[in-house]
Amino acid sequence: MNKDMFKIHMDYRDLENDLYFKLEKEVGIDKASELLDSFMEYREQYLKIGKYLDDNKYIGKTGFLSKKYEDFERYLRVEVIYNYEDGYSLCETTTGLIKLIPTELISFETE
């Protein structure tokens, strides 16, 4: 996963969210969702999340950040979705945010 491409997708997601709330006021929740569904579908397909999850590559392990990373504090719990060869992991935070995090910053609890 290229970090720059991931940022572009997330920036578009932010624009999509802004548009959704504007549309919601004008046309209602159902119509706004219908109009923007294709954007969400494309993002999920590109990131291989949601119904496009690649079960063969899915990690599905819960870990935590060993150091602060960008806006995320140390010890934040994340679920690792995928590990990439470029040293990043696609993760979901406990609040549902999807983030690309350096794999070396993710620690796993040992039992």
C-alpha positions in Angstrom: 0.0 0.0 0.0 1.4 3.3 -1.0 1.1 5.9 1.8 0.4 8.7 -0.7 -2.4 6.8 -2.4 -3.9 6.0 1.0 -3.9 9.7 1.9 -5.6 10.6 -1.3 -8.4 8.0 -0.6 -8.8 9.3 3.0 -8.9 12.9 1.7 -11.7 11.9 -0.7 -13.5 10.1 2.2 -13.4 13.4 4.1 -14.9 15.3 1.2 -17.5 12.6 0.8 -18.5 12.9 4.4 -18.8 16.7 4.1 -21.0 16.2 1.0 -23.1 13.6 2.7 -24.1 16.0 5.5 -24.9 18.7 3.1 -27.0 16.3 1.0 -28.7 14.9 4.1 -30.1 18.3 4.9 -31.4 18.8 1.3 -32.6 15.4 0.3 -32.8 13.3 3.4 -30.7 10.4 4.8 -31.9 7.7 2.4 -31.3 9.7 -0.8 -27.9 11.0 0.4 -26.8 7.5 1.2 -28.0 6.2 -2.2 -26.2 9.0 -4.0 -22.9 8.4 -2.2 -22.9 4.6 -1.9 -20.7 4.2 -5.0 -17.9 6.2 -3.4 -17.9 4.0 -0.3 -18.1 0.9 -2.5 -15.1 2.1 -4.5 -13.0 2.8 -1.3 -13.9 -0.5 0.3 -12.9 -2.3 -3.0 -9.6 -0.4 -3.3 -8.7 -0.9 0.4 -10.1 -4.5 0.4 -12.2 -3.9 3.5 -15.8 -4.5 4.3 -17.3 -7.0 1.9 -14.1 -6.9 -0.2 -11.9 -8.2 2.7 -9.3 -10.6 1.3 -9.5 -13.5 3.8 -6.2 -15.0 2.5 -4.3 -11.9 3.5 -6.4 -10.7 6.5 -4.4 -10.5 9.7 -7.1 -9.8 12.3 -4.9 -9.4 15.3 -5.3 -6.8 17.9 -2.2 -4.9 18.9 -1.3 -1.5 20.3 1.0 1.4 19.4 4.4 1.2 21.1 5.0 4.9 20.4 2.9 7.9 19.6 2.2 8.1 15.9 0.8 11.3 14.3 -2.4 12.1 16.2 -2.6 8.7 17.9 -1.3 8.2 21.5 1.0 5.4 22.6 -0.9 2.2 23.7 -3.9 2.9 21.3 -5.5 -0.4 20.5 -5.7 -1.2 16.8 -6.8 -4.2 14.8 -4.3 -5.1 12.0 -6.2 -5.8 8.8 -3.3 -6.2 6.4 0.5 -6.0 6.6 2.2 -4.6 3.5 5.7 -5.2 2.2 6.6 -1.5 2.4 6.6 -1.6 6.2 3.0 -0.3 6.8 -0.1 -2.0 8.2 -3.7 -1.1 7.4 -5.3 -0.9 10.8 -8.7 0.0 12.3 -8.8 1.9 15.6 -11.3 1.2 18.4 -13.3 4.2 17.1 -13.5 2.7 13.6 -10.9 4.9 11.9 -8.9 3.2 9.1 -5.3 4.2 9.2 -2.0 3.2 7.6 0.5 2.7 10.5 4.2 1.7 10.4 4.3 -2.0 11.2 7.3 -1.5 13.5 5.2 0.6 15.8 2.6 -2.1 16.5 3.1 -4.4 19.4 1.1 -7.5 20.2 0.3 -8.9 23.7 2.0 -12.2 24.4 0.0 -14.7 26.4 
